[in-house]
Amino acid sequence: MFEKVLIANRGAIACRILRTLREVQVKGVAVYSEADAASLHILQADEAHSLGEGAAAGTYLAVDKILAIAKASGATAIHPGYGFLSENAAFAEACEAADIAFIGPTPEQLRVFGLKHTARALAKQHGVPMLEGTELLDSLDAALIAGEQVGYPVMLKSTAGGGGIGMRVCRSAAELSESFEAVKRLGQNNFSDAGVFIEKYIQRARHLEVQVFGDGRGEVIALGVRDCSVQRRNQKVLEETPAPNLPDGMAEELCAAAIKLAKAVNYRSAGTVEFVFDSEDQRFYFLEVNTRLQVEHGVTEQVWGVDLVRWMVELAAGDLPPLSDLSRGLKADGHAIQARLYAEDPGRDFQPSPGLLTAVNFPAADGKHLRIDTWIEAGCEIPPYFDPMIAKVICWAPTREEAAADLHQALGDSLLYGVETNRDYLRQILLDAPFASGQPWTRCLEGLVYQANTFEVLSAGTQTSVQDYPGRLGYWAVGVPPSGPMDSRALRLGNLLLGNDEGAAALEITMSGPLLRFNCEAVVAVTGAVIPLTLNGETVAMNTALLIPAGATLSLGTIAGAGARSYLSLRGGLQVPDYLGSKSTFTLGQFGGHGGRALRAGDVLHVPALIDSRVGQQLDHVSELPAVRQIRVIYGPHGAPEYFTDHYIGTFFATQWEVHFNSSRTGVRLIGPKPEWVRPDGGEAGLHPSNIHDNPYAIGAVDFTGDMPVILGPDGPSLGGFVCPVTVIEADLWQLGQLKAGDKVQFLPVDLKTARNLALKWNTPCRSEPARDGGGTANVDVTDTPLSR
């Protein structure tokens, strides 16, 4: 056995290979692009080496770099995984020339099967059923003649490469003329081969494939038939084995044809022979051979109880038992289905969705019933350079129906947050008739309309963030602030109006609001500072439960009058993962909420499916903010005569302080009379008389940082070294959220008993009155609710 094996790949397959290497006690050497620096395969490897910055051309396809790392690390074998260099005959030859084993087929086999037209010729020579088609076509004129001979529709194909690249359905001579040069360019640009040919196109085709394994000496075994018909733009989405609803004996015929073709070249290692099955005439035809491990190899392993990667490594090392011994007793058991999880947005035409994954949590895998092949964890950055597949979720069960149900549940239990994924799209496919009936075909997804319970941020506003009430409690002693809404009263009223839990996550909007497009129906309410509000360009009311139709655009303008913050609540709340017990955003710490930051254009946020569509509920008697805000405070702990003069404390309470422009969620700065200090400096704590040794703060503490008072906000520090003459009472903290530059503030002292009584009233749970008969209007009078002043 090899002492070290280098994995010339990334992502889930690199982790998969490393898992097997650990089991056979072989050291794994990982290579990586700097864009993949947080990938799990780097942590799981015995050693890892950087291929530098950038995309695949300068990293995972850089043969010289990979071979140099193999030599330097002492690796005597390379496993290429799938994609990248896995079917590159020149790379396999370069490995052999460097005295490094290539764990895969021989260079000759890679070449003969690597070009589709030569693979077709070999299949035809050995009597494998073939679709009517052509050799390579050297001109458009030749292609047009061939199109007439084969009969439209035809498939124009690049002879090199795969992954659905370089394939066009042509239903007429005009479409063939339009596509010919484009397909040639795709082949040249992606695979350095502009060769194209024509093949008869099957209207209702299933994509079937046989997993084969050969010992390179003429022995080949087949491990059943997979169905990979569920495809989007010729890219596989779901795969399963055994293939459902085949005619009697068809699976055996497919395996026999695959074995015949593999034996014809003394095939070595793992490979897949692909066929197209005509659902109308119930016949199969040869398609191509993939001379590598397939992405979907896991479903075969789950059903057949084998480890194909281990077989590949042992065969290359000369340690694999004879295939006749390995195949003895092998038998398919049950059914397995695989879903490919991608970082892409089905709601935006499957646009890749690179970015930071802030939360990742898959259900517990057990190796048999549930298997998850992935390379990600929370904190991983999905790079824009590579295929966006982030995981393969595989479920095995005794029956197909059970496996599909288990996969649907496993996907539902998977938490992936920070970038958009196709998770919900996959769940819809599993319930859609073509797949659920066991009769899928390669274009069956064209009729599936994706339903997304989301809204998209078209423009984000000044600072729009996710906040919940009461915020992140219990961590302030270790420096993690509560965060939460600056005006918790407005957020709680919005949730009260919608029938939510009062603390449900909502959007906090500062001064200028976002423009949002809803992909689903939603019921929303906007509370807090008065802000212009339009739905599809029509003015709508604040403090009212509003129905947003799917496809509608909601615009929140700019606060022009009193106040600084408005809140957009949604029935059911925003679906954002908790971080340290809260969904609130702490932008300075870069955690919580949506990506630990304020929203940006292009963000997509999720909401629950709407069950209750009642609208019309209103908040009555929401009082306007006065010209001078009176905020009640408790006096102390740093007052007169220890720190300030008695005269200044009187001045402090008599003053109408002005809010400074440099105010934020961290703290509200105030402009007013310069303090009269009773001491020249802070002694050991510092030169300025405002300095003291660090002491715990409270939200709402009014601290003098130098000569300027600052009201500590929900994102402020838990400890500080500044004098604090007063602290805002809990029942008035909401007012801090509605202060903006130029506002006037006057502090009113109250005793502790009064502050406690007001806090108890403030924290009394509140409930909205449901509308009668499931509809109509229910007004919520907030004058006498615990949330009113």
DOKE-875179 format. One line per 10 residues: for each residue z, x, y of C-alpha. Coordinates in nm, 3 decimals. Each point is the difference from the previous one (the first is absolute). Layout:
Z:X:Y | ...
//
This chain:
0.000:0.000:0.000 | -0.062:0.107:0.359 | 0.291:0.139:0.197 | -0.128:-0.137:0.333 | -0.261:-0.262:0.090 | -0.134:-0.051:0.351 | -0.083:-0.358:0.104 | -0.305:0.006:0.224 | 0.068:-0.343:0.142 | 0.236:-0.213:0.206
0.178:-0.334:0.003 | 0.087:-0.216:-0.299 | -0.208:0.196:-0.251 | 0.168:0.329:0.096 | 0.342:-0.161:-0.057 | -0.126:-0.149:-0.327 | -0.118:0.337:-0.132 | 0.323:0.170:0.107 | 0.199:-0.258:-0.195 | -0.183:0.092:-0.320
0.029:0.373:0.067 | 0.377:-0.036:0.026 | 0.005:-0.181:-0.334 | -0.188:0.282:-0.174 | 0.207:0.262:0.187 | -0.289:0.146:0.196 | 0.050:0.104:0.362 | -0.206:-0.193:0.251 | -0.159:0.164:0.304 | -0.090:-0.239:0.283
-0.247:0.054:0.281 | -0.004:-0.211:0.313 | -0.159:-0.060:0.333 | 0.248:0.023:0.287 | -0.070:-0.370:0.057 | 0.169:-0.060:-0.338 | 0.306:0.211:0.074 | 0.233:-0.295:-0.073 | -0.167:-0.098:-0.328 | 0.221:-0.037:-0.306
-0.223:0.228:-0.207 | 0.112:0.295:0.214 | 0.367:-0.072:-0.068 | -0.059:-0.057:-0.370 | -0.196:0.320:-0.064 | 0.161:0.326:-0.109 | -0.185:0.165:0.287 | -0.232:-0.123:0.272 | -0.261:0.176:0.212 | -0.164:-0.115:0.321
-0.377:-0.029:0.024 | 0.022:-0.015:0.379 | -0.075:-0.270:0.252 | -0.269:-0.262:-0.005 | -0.206:-0.223:-0.222 | -0.120:0.047:-0.357 | -0.287:0.240:0.076 | 0.239:0.273:0.115 | 0.284:-0.080:-0.240 | -0.036:-0.183:-0.333
-0.370:0.090:-0.027 | 0.050:0.366:0.097 | -0.074:0.168:-0.334 | 0.074:0.354:0.119 | 0.342:-0.099:0.137 | 0.097:-0.185:-0.317 | -0.106:0.282:-0.232 | 0.179:0.257:0.216 | 0.322:-0.204:-0.020 | -0.040:-0.035:-0.376
-0.033:0.375:-0.038 | 0.287:0.079:0.235 | 0.234:-0.249:-0.165 | -0.084:0.107:-0.353 | -0.145:-0.338:-0.102 | -0.231:0.035:-0.298 | -0.138:-0.355:0.008 | -0.106:-0.255:0.260 | 0.013:-0.377:-0.039 | -0.238:-0.160:0.253
0.133:-0.357:-0.029 | -0.254:-0.253:0.127 | -0.223:0.020:0.306 | -0.048:0.319:0.200 | -0.106:0.278:-0.242 | 0.059:-0.186:-0.326 | -0.372:-0.043:-0.082 | -0.124:0.313:0.172 | -0.181:0.217:-0.254 | -0.012:0.300:0.234
0.380:-0.015:0.036 | 0.045:-0.018:-0.377 | -0.223:0.309:-0.035 | 0.190:0.181:0.273 | 0.326:-0.068:-0.188 | -0.144:0.141:-0.321 | -0.135:0.304:0.185 | 0.350:0.062:0.138 | 0.145:-0.028:-0.353 | 0.175:-0.326:0.092
-0.026:-0.297:-0.234 | -0.162:-0.310:0.150 | 0.184:-0.300:-0.143 | -0.295:-0.230:-0.043 | -0.352:-0.014:-0.144 | -0.232:0.301:-0.019 | -0.223:0.085:0.298 | -0.304:-0.107:-0.204 | 0.153:-0.342:-0.068 | 0.094:-0.038:0.365
-0.362:0.064:0.092 | -0.170:-0.223:-0.255 | 0.223:-0.296:0.079 | 0.059:0.084:0.365 | -0.346:-0.123:0.099 | -0.058:-0.361:-0.089 | -0.369:0.039:-0.075 | 0.061:0.278:-0.258 | 0.282:-0.203:-0.154 | -0.240:-0.295:-0.029
-0.257:0.218:-0.170 | 0.258:0.118:-0.256 | 0.120:-0.354:-0.064 | -0.357:-0.120:-0.050 | -0.066:0.287:-0.240 | 0.293:-0.107:-0.219 | -0.072:-0.370:-0.001 | 0.279:-0.116:0.228 | -0.101:-0.333:0.161 | -0.146:0.060:0.345
-0.079:-0.204:0.306 | -0.363:0.014:0.100 | -0.038:0.273:0.261 | -0.179:0.313:0.115 | 0.016:0.375:0.010 | 0.061:0.169:0.336 | -0.224:-0.139:0.273 | -0.170:0.245:0.234 | -0.125:-0.243:0.264 | 0.042:-0.349:0.141
-0.342:-0.094:-0.132 | 0.108:0.090:-0.352 | 0.319:-0.200:0.050 | -0.193:-0.308:0.115 | -0.228:0.018:-0.304 | 0.304:0.037:-0.227 | 0.173:-0.293:0.172 | -0.293:-0.227:-0.087 | -0.009:0.126:-0.358 | 0.375:-0.038:-0.064
0.019:-0.327:0.192 | 0.230:-0.087:0.289 | 0.289:0.012:0.054 | 0.042:0.371:-0.073 | 0.275:0.253:0.063 | -0.106:0.312:0.189 | 0.235:0.282:-0.103 | 0.077:0.356:0.092 | -0.010:0.211:-0.315 | 0.301:0.208:0.103
0.360:-0.084:0.078 | 0.189:-0.323:-0.049 | 0.263:-0.222:0.156 | -0.261:-0.258:0.093 | -0.165:0.237:0.250 | -0.380:-0.010:0.006 | -0.056:-0.342:-0.159 | -0.201:-0.280:0.163 | -0.106:-0.336:-0.142 | -0.358:-0.069:0.104
-0.127:-0.356:-0.042 | -0.346:0.059:0.142 | -0.250:0.270:0.085 | 0.112:-0.023:0.362 | 0.363:0.071:-0.093 | -0.109:0.287:-0.224 | -0.204:0.150:0.284 | 0.296:-0.031:0.234 | 0.247:0.159:-0.245 | -0.203:0.283:-0.153
0.058:0.272:0.259 | 0.360:-0.111:0.061 | 0.094:0.042:-0.367 | -0.172:0.339:-0.014 | 0.202:0.112:0.304 | 0.326:-0.124:-0.155 | -0.070:0.201:-0.314 | -0.086:0.311:0.197 | 0.292:-0.024:0.241 | 0.266:-0.087:-0.257
-0.120:0.179:-0.314 | -0.266:0.248:0.118 | -0.262:-0.181:-0.209 | -0.249:-0.243:0.151 | -0.141:-0.118:-0.334 | -0.028:-0.379:-0.043 | -0.117:-0.239:-0.270 | -0.028:-0.373:-0.062 | 0.179:-0.211:-0.256 | -0.025:-0.370:-0.076
0.277:-0.188:0.181 | 0.211:-0.244:-0.200 | 0.098:-0.299:0.211 | 0.324:-0.082:-0.182 | 0.108:0.332:-0.141 | 0.326:0.119:-0.145 | 0.092:0.368:0.016 | 0.128:0.115:-0.339 | 0.094:0.351:-0.103 | 0.113:0.184:-0.312
0.258:0.277:0.010 | -0.115:0.285:-0.223 | 0.156:0.330:-0.097 | -0.187:0.282:-0.170 | 0.109:0.332:-0.149 | -0.316:0.188:0.101 | -0.095:0.051:-0.364 | -0.161:-0.334:-0.071 | 0.303:-0.224:-0.057 | 0.042:-0.285:0.246
0.234:-0.299:0.004 | -0.011:-0.313:0.216 | 0.307:-0.172:0.139 | -0.114:-0.353:0.065 | -0.188:-0.173:0.279 | 0.119:-0.037:0.358 | -0.123:-0.268:0.238 | -0.045:0.129:0.355 | -0.204:-0.289:0.133 | 0.227:-0.088:0.293
-0.165:0.212:0.267 | -0.040:0.003:0.374 | -0.318:0.168:0.124 | -0.044:0.166:-0.341 | 0.354:0.140:0.009 | 0.238:-0.106:-0.276 | 0.306:-0.198:0.109 | 0.157:-0.127:-0.326 | -0.050:0.143:-0.348 | 0.120:-0.123:-0.335
-0.017:0.057:-0.372 | -0.097:-0.143:-0.240 | -0.295:-0.162:0.175 | 0.054:-0.378:-0.021 | -0.237:-0.265:-0.137 | -0.261:0.224:-0.161 | -0.219:-0.141:-0.279 | 0.125:0.072:-0.352 | -0.082:0.355:-0.103 | -0.112:0.105:0.350
0.294:0.239:0.055 | -0.079:0.180:-0.325 | -0.367:0.029:0.099 | 0.091:0.145:0.340 | 0.232:0.258:-0.157 | -0.265:0.096:-0.257 | -0.261:0.051:0.274 | 0.240:0.212:0.204 | 0.092:0.217:-0.299 | -0.368:0.050:-0.086
-0.080:0.120:0.350 | 0.303:0.233:0.020 | -0.068:0.148:-0.342 | -0.358:0.076:0.104 | 0.134:0.276:0.229 | 0.314:0.096:-0.199 | 0.201:-0.142:0.288 | 0.324:0.179:0.090 | 0.311:-0.150:0.160 | 0.047:-0.345:0.154
-0.290:-0.202:0.131 | -0.120:-0.354:0.061 | -0.325:-0.164:-0.100 | -0.077:-0.287:0.235 | -0.206:-0.309:-0.078 | -0.120:-0.306:0.186 | 0.041:-0.328:-0.188 | -0.233:-0.287:0.082 | 0.220:-0.310:-0.011 | -0.304:-0.228:-0.026
-0.182:0.158:-0.295 | 0.322:0.148:-0.152 | -0.147:0.349:-0.039 | 0.120:0.341:0.116 | -0.196:0.291:0.142 | 0.082:0.367:0.063 | 0.097:0.079:0.358 | 0.134:0.357:0.027 | 0.255:0.251:-0.130 | 0.298:0.120:0.199
0.086:0.349:-0.122 | 0.362:-0.003:0.109 | 0.324:-0.187:-0.016 | -0.043:-0.341:0.160 | 0.228:-0.153:0.260 | 0.057:-0.283:-0.247 | 0.093:0.219:-0.298 | 0.358:-0.131:0.023 | -0.082:-0.345:-0.140 | -0.148:0.163:-0.311
0.308:0.217:-0.040 | 0.232:-0.300:0.026 | -0.187:-0.203:-0.262 | -0.077:0.283:-0.243 | 0.326:0.194:0.040 | -0.170:0.335:0.072 | 0.018:0.267:0.271 | -0.357:0.094:0.089 | 0.109:0.274:0.240 | 0.206:0.164:-0.274
-0.296:-0.015:-0.236 | -0.220:0.164:0.266 | 0.248:0.283:0.061 | 0.065:0.061:-0.371 | -0.373:-0.004:-0.083 | -0.074:0.256:0.273 | 0.287:0.217:-0.129 | -0.116:-0.027:-0.362 | 0.317:-0.185:-0.104 | -0.135:-0.351:-0.057
0.026:-0.130:-0.358 | -0.326:-0.118:-0.159 | -0.126:-0.327:0.146 | -0.003:-0.148:-0.348 | 0.376:0.053:-0.012 | 0.056:-0.128:0.353 | -0.202:-0.315:-0.060 | 0.173:-0.083:-0.326 | 0.213:-0.305:0.062 | -0.115:-0.046:0.360
-0.019:-0.368:0.083 | -0.028:-0.201:0.318 | 0.314:-0.196:0.083 | 0.025:-0.266:0.269 | -0.175:-0.010:0.335 | 0.021:0.217:0.314 | -0.127:-0.065:0.353 | -0.011:0.246:0.288 | -0.011:-0.072:0.373 | -0.114:0.267:0.245
0.221:0.001:0.309 | -0.182:0.126:0.306 | 0.110:0.075:0.355 | -0.263:-0.228:0.149 | -0.002:-0.327:0.191 | -0.183:-0.284:-0.177 | 0.034:-0.203:0.321 | -0.217:0.252:0.186 | -0.281:0.042:-0.251 | 0.208:0.243:-0.209
0.022:0.258:0.274 | 0.206:0.301:-0.119 | 0.353:-0.005:0.135 | 0.132:0.355:0.039 | 0.345:0.053:0.142 | 0.368:0.041:-0.078 | 0.158:-0.191:-0.288 | 0.346:-0.091:0.128 | 0.112:-0.191:-0.311 | -0.110:0.031:-0.364
0.170:-0.174:-0.289 | -0.162:-0.084:-0.331 | 0.169:-0.203:-0.273 | 0.159:0.213:-0.271 | -0.262:0.127:-0.245 | 0.092:0.021:-0.367 | -0.297:0.199:-0.132 | -0.127:-0.278:-0.224 | -0.001:-0.343:0.165 | -0.029:0.132:0.356
-0.151:0.333:0.097 | -0.055:0.119:0.356 | -0.211:0.306:0.069 | 0.048:0.102:0.362 | 0.040:0.295:0.233 | 0.183:-0.168:0.287 | 0.353:-0.061:0.120 | 0.152:-0.104:0.332 | -0.091:0.259:0.262 | -0.343:0.081:-0.147
-0.289:0.012:0.240 | -0.322:-0.157:-0.131 | -0.270:0.239:0.125 | -0.338:-0.123:0.125 | -0.200:0.261:-0.192 | 0.014:-0.121:-0.360 | -0.034:-0.306:-0.221 | 0.277:-0.239:0.114 | 0.128:-0.088:-0.348 | 0.380:0.033:0.007
0.107:-0.138:-0.339 | -0.110:-0.153:-0.327 | 0.220:-0.280:-0.130 | -0.046:-0.061:-0.373 | 0.157:-0.282:-0.199 | -0.002:-0.029:-0.379 | 0.093:-0.313:-0.193 | -0.079:-0.152:-0.338 | -0.257:-0.235:0.157 | -0.243:0.010:0.292
0.168:-0.297:0.167 | 0.340:0.168:-0.011 | -0.139:0.331:0.126 | -0.170:-0.173:0.296 | 0.316:-0.194:0.088 | 0.212:0.316:-0.023 | -0.245:0.193:0.219 | 0.003:-0.277:0.260 | 0.380:0.017:0.005 | 0.012:0.381:0.009
-0.235:0.006:0.300 | 0.212:-0.264:0.171 | 0.311:0.210:-0.059 | -0.164:0.314:0.140 | 0.097:0.088:0.357 | -0.247:0.210:0.196 | 0.051:0.005:0.375 | -0.143:0.200:0.285 | -0.369:-0.034:-0.083 | -0.203:-0.297:-0.116
-0.078:-0.021:-0.372 | -0.205:-0.223:-0.230 | 0.312:-0.116:-0.188 | -0.030:-0.368:0.091 | -0.376:0.008:-0.059 | 0.061:0.124:-0.355 | 0.248:-0.282:-0.059 | -0.260:-0.252:0.115 | -0.259:0.146:-0.238 | 0.237:-0.038:-0.295
0.028:-0.374:0.071 | -0.368:-0.051:0.085 | -0.209:-0.185:-0.260 | -0.244:0.277:-0.103 | 0.276:0.239:-0.101 | 0.253:-0.259:-0.116 | -0.259:-0.155:-0.232 | -0.087:0.335:-0.156 | -0.362:-0.032:0.115 | -0.030:0.238:0.298
-0.326:0.157:0.111 | -0.078:0.286:0.232 | -0.062:-0.216:0.307 | 0.267:-0.264:-0.060 | 0.211:0.115:0.296 | -0.275:-0.097:0.245 | 0.122:-0.359:-0.020 | 0.368:0.085:0.059 | 0.120:-0.062:0.355 | 0.301:0.218:0.075
0.301:-0.190:0.132 | 0.226:0.221:0.210 | 0.340:-0.107:0.128 | -0.026:0.243:0.288 | -0.070:0.038:0.367 | -0.175:0.291:0.167 | 0.097:0.170:0.323 | -0.309:0.010:0.221 | 0.193:0.151:0.289 | 0.366:0.090:-0.011
0.143:-0.050:0.349 | 0.236:0.239:0.176 | 0.257:0.032:-0.276 | 0.001:-0.256:-0.278 | 0.229:0.065:-0.294 | 0.156:-0.174:-0.299 | 0.369:-0.085:0.042 | 0.251:-0.208:-0.195 | 0.353:-0.116:0.075 | 0.265:0.143:-0.008
-0.188:0.321:-0.072 | 0.097:0.307:-0.199 | 0.376:-0.021:-0.041 | 0.238:0.241:-0.167 | -0.175:0.328:0.082 | 0.091:0.062:0.364 | 0.286:0.229:-0.103 | -0.260:0.239:-0.140 | -0.226:-0.025:0.304 | -0.235:-0.282:-0.108
0.001:-0.268:0.273 | -0.006:-0.374:-0.075 | -0.332:-0.059:0.179 | -0.078:-0.372:-0.028 | -0.120:-0.223:0.285 | 0.090:0.088:0.357 | 0.029:-0.376:0.066 | 0.147:-0.129:-0.325 | 0.048:-0.344:0.158 | -0.376:-0.051:0.039
-0.078:0.124:-0.350 | 0.267:-0.220:-0.157 | -0.123:-0.304:0.194 | -0.355:0.060:-0.124 | 0.119:0.008:-0.357 | 0.221:-0.306:0.059 | -0.304:-0.188:0.125 | -0.208:0.087:-0.310 | 0.272:-0.067:-0.255 | 0.028:0.367:-0.094
0.313:0.194:-0.069 | 0.114:0.094:0.350 | -0.045:0.372:-0.070 | -0.357:-0.014:-0.139 | -0.225:0.281:0.119 | -0.217:-0.075:0.303 | -0.204:0.186:0.258 | 0.172:0.125:0.314 | -0.244:0.014:0.290 | 0.075:0.211:0.307
-0.167:-0.100:0.329 | -0.358:-0.022:-0.132 | -0.077:-0.172:-0.328 | -0.245:0.046:-0.287 | -0.323:-0.171:-0.098 | 0.023:-0.118:-0.361 | -0.256:-0.143:-0.242 | 0.142:-0.209:-0.285 | -0.165:0.010:-0.342 | 0.208:-0.293:-0.123
0.172:-0.309:0.131 | 0.336:0.074:0.161 | 0.265:-0.179:0.201 | 0.136:0.207:0.288 | 0.227:-0.029:0.301 | 0.022:0.221:0.309 | 0.337:0.022:0.175 | 0.168:0.219:0.259 | -0.156:0.100:0.331 | -0.281:-0.229:0.116
-0.333:0.153:-0.103 | -0.354:-0.146:0.018 | -0.091:-0.130:-0.344 | -0.348:-0.108:-0.114 | -0.139:-0.109:-0.336 | -0.376:0.050:-0.029 | -0.008:0.015:0.379 | 0.194:-0.325:0.055 | 0.345:0.011:0.161 | 0.284:-0.096:-0.235
0.372:-0.041:0.057 | 0.289:0.235:-0.058 | 0.324:-0.116:-0.165 | -0.204:-0.225:-0.231 | -0.099:0.023:-0.366 | -0.379:0.056:0.004 | -0.250:-0.019:-0.286 | -0.242:0.295:-0.002 | -0.315:-0.079:-0.200 | -0.152:0.266:-0.225
-0.247:0.208:0.201 | 0.164:-0.082:0.332 | 0.089:0.251:0.270 | 0.338:-0.009:0.173 | 0.034:0.185:0.330 | 0.326:0.087:0.173 | -0.061:0.115:0.356 | 0.223:0.177:0.251 | 0.345:-0.113:0.111 | -0.031:-0.070:0.372
0.332:-0.162:0.085 | 0.358:0.067:-0.100 | 0.078:0.176:-0.323 | -0.146:0.289:-0.195 | -0.028:-0.105:-0.365 | -0.149:-0.287:-0.199 | 0.025:-0.061:-0.374 | -0.263:-0.127:-0.243 | 0.164:-0.154:-0.305 | -0.195:-0.120:-0.304
0.110:-0.260:-0.250 | 0.127:0.192:-0.301 | 0.038:0.321:0.202 | -0.203:0.316:-0.014 | -0.036:0.163:-0.341 | 0.120:0.349:0.080 | 0.207:0.213:-0.240 | 0.362:0.073:0.082 | 0.097:0.350:0.102 | 0.375:0.063:-0.022
0.056:-0.372:-0.021 | -0.213:-0.114:0.291 | -0.363:-0.062:0.095 | 0.059:0.113:0.359 | -0.213:0.276:0.150 | 0.170:0.315:0.126 | -0.285:0.180:0.171 | 0.196:0.317:0.086 | 0.096:0.043:-0.364 | -0.347:-0.106:-0.118
0.128:-0.244:-0.260 | 0.033:-0.371:-0.060 | -0.233:-0.277:0.108 | -0.371:0.070:-0.034 | -0.047:0.372:-0.055 | 0.312:0.088:0.199 | -0.187:-0.049:0.327 | -0.128:-0.250:0.251 | -0.305:-0.195:-0.112 | -0.350:0.137:0.053
-0.342:-0.160:0.006 | -0.124:-0.032:-0.356 | 0.341:-0.060:-0.157 | 0.020:-0.280:-0.257 | 0.326:-0.185:-0.057 | 0.085:-0.238:-0.283 | 0.164:-0.342:0.010 | 0.102:-0.231:-0.286 | -0.239:-0.270:-0.112 | 0.061:-0.303:0.222
0.181:-0.278:-0.184 | 0.149:-0.199:0.290 | -0.258:-0.074:0.271 | 0.218:-0.223:0.220 | -0.067:0.063:0.368 | 0.107:-0.143:0.333 | 0.368:0.094:-0.015 | 0.115:0.112:0.343 | 0.288:0.174:0.170 | 0.136:-0.211:0.286
0.173:0.120:0.316 | -0.070:0.370:-0.034 | 0.154:0.122:0.323 | -0.185:0.229:0.240 | 0.133:0.347:0.071 | 0.183:0.024:0.335 | -0.099:0.240:0.278 | 0.319:0.201:-0.053 | 0.106:0.037:-0.363 | 0.372:-0.035:-0.048
0.105:0.194:-0.310 | 0.356:-0.024:-0.129 | 0.177:0.321:-0.098 | 0.330:0.131:-0.132 | 0.160:0.259:0.225 | 0.054:0.352:-0.135 | 0.059:0.228:-0.172 | -0.077:0.249:0.282 | 0.097:-0.158:0.330 | 0.235:0.061:0.292
0.201:0.197:0.075 | -0.082:0.255:-0.276 | -0.370:0.027:0.079 | -0.095:-0.217:0.299 | 0.180:-0.103:0.317 | 0.137:-0.353:0.019 | -0.230:-0.057:0.295 | -0.308:0.091:-0.200 | 0.090:-0.230:-0.291 | 0.017:-0.284:0.254
-0.338:0.110:0.135 | -0.138:0.019:-0.355 | 0.078:-0.368:-0.066 | -0.109:-0.115:0.346 | -0.338:0.176:-0.013 | -0.329:-0.166:-0.092 | -0.146:0.288:-0.199 | -0.376:0.051:-0.016 | -0.173:0.071:-0.331 | -0.174:0.340:0.002
-0.365:0.023:-0.112 | 0.095:0.257:-0.264 | 0.170:-0.249:-0.230 | -0.070:-0.069:-0.367 | 0.151:-0.116:-0.329 | 0.210:0.317:0.003 | 0.170:-0.093:0.326 | -0.033:-0.187:0.330 | 0.045:0.230:0.300 | 0.151:-0.140:0.321
-0.034:0.091:0.368 | 0.303:-0.047:0.223 | 0.281:0.167:0.196 | 0.090:0.354:-0.094 | 0.329:0.014:-0.193 | 0.324:0.125:0.155 | 0.151:0.236:-0.256 | 0.369:0.091:-0.004 | -0.062:0.335:-0.168 | -0.226:0.290:0.100
-0.156:0.053:-0.344 | 0.026:-0.094:-0.364 | 0.219:0.294:-0.090 | -0.069:0.132:-0.346 | -0.256:-0.278:-0.055 | -0.235:0.122:0.273 | -0.058:0.069:0.367 | -0.073:-0.353:0.118 | 0.295:-0.243:0.033 | -0.189:-0.254:-0.215
0.025:0.232:-0.301 | 0.253:-0.063:-0.278 | 0.026:0.115:-0.359 | -0.211:-0.208:-0.238 | 0.138:-0.344:-0.075 | -0.146:-0.305:-0.181 | -0.216:-0.234:0.201 | -0.057:-0.373:-0.025 | -0.328:-0.178:0.065 | 0.034:-0.118:0.357
0.219:0.291:0.109 | -0.065:0.085:0.366 | 0.004:0.380:0.008 | -0.023:0.221:0.305 | -0.243:0.277:-0.087 | 0.065:0.207:0.304 | 0.012:-0.236:0.295 | -0.228:-0.269:-0.152 | 0.134:-0.277:-0.225 | -0.198:-0.084:-0.315
0.059:-0.309:-0.218 | -0.032:0.119:-0.359 | -0.270:-0.191:-0.190 | -0.040:-0.080:-0.372 | -0.198:0.320:-0.061 | 0.254:0.222:0.178 | 0.228:0.271:-0.137 | 0.328:-0.075:-0.179 | 0.189:0.290:0.159 | -0.008:0.151:0.344
0.183:0.203:0.255 | -0.010:-0.227:0.304 | 0.252:-0.215:0.181 | -0.016:-0.374:-0.077 | 0.180:-0.227:0.252 | -0.113:-0.337:-0.153 | -0.171:-0.142:-0.310 | -0.219:-0.313:-0.009 | 0.153:-0.275:-0.214 | -0.182:-0.101:-0.320
-0.094:-0.347:0.127 | -0.191:0.151:0.296 | -0.180:0.286:-0.175 | -0.315:-0.214:-0.022 | -0.037:0.027:0.376 | -0.077:0.372:-0.027 | -0.333:-0.089:-0.159 | -0.109:-0.195:0.305 | 0.066:0.270:0.260 | -0.296:0.178:0.157
-0.056:0.233:0.292 | 0.120:-0.149:0.330 | 0.228:-0.267:-0.154 | 0.348:-0.040:0.145 | 0.313:0.013:-0.218 | 0.362:-0.074:0.080 | 0.283:0.064:-0.246 | 0.283:-0.253:-0.046 | 0.318:0.119:-0.173 | 0.159:-0.226:-0.265
0.301:0.055:-0.221 | -0.018:0.083:-0.369 | 0.109:-0.347:-0.114 | -0.282:-0.163:0.197 | -0.252:0.251:-0.137 | 0.114:-0.072:-0.357 | -0.021:-0.376:0.042 | -0.350:0.029:0.144 | -0.100:0.230:-0.285 | 0.126:-0.251:-0.259
-0.200:-0.276:0.163 | -0.302:0.229:0.022 | 0.013:0.083:-0.370 | 0.044:-0.359:-0.124 | -0.296:-0.073:-0.231 | -0.252:-0.238:0.154 | -0.250:-0.232:-0.163 | -0.299:-0.193:0.125 | -0.040:-0.375:-0.051 | -0.293:-0.062:-0.239
-0.276:-0.233:0.106 | 0.007:-0.350:-0.145 | -0.239:-0.084:-0.286 | -0.131:0.357:-0.016 | -0.179:-0.024:0.333 | 0.031:-0.093:0.365 | 0.221:0.170:0.253 | 0.361:0.110:-0.022 | 0.144:0.128:0.327 | 0.271:0.262:-0.018
0.234:-0.020:0.297 | 0.121:0.356:0.054 | 0.241:-0.092:0.279 | 0.283:-0.057:-0.244 | -0.106:0.233:-0.279 | 0.204:0.312:-0.071 | -0.294:0.195:0.144 | 0.029:-0.134:0.353 | 0.193:0.158:0.287
//
